[in-house]
Amino acid sequence: MRRRLWTEAVEFPCSRPCGRSDREKVLKEQIKAIERLFTVREVAEASGFSKVKIYNDARAGKIHLTKLGRSTRIRESEYARWIGAAAK
């Protein structure tokens, strides 16, 4: 079975055959739309809280962690929501 390239999985909204520059523009827009993921260490350093506090808040359901393989990440929108709730 042939593996699909990630560029083949992206739909290009062109009514005519897309040229390379059209595809590059679409891919750049889609990459900008991807949300940033922070490590627990980055969130701890930025927020001033310890990593233990972040993991405890995750267990309590106050912040959602995302697993990527063996790595634990926090979405940028989730970090903003959590910081806003912690500031209140």
Order of alpha helices (4+ residues) and beta strands (2+ residues): alpha-beta-alpha-alpha-beta-beta-alpha
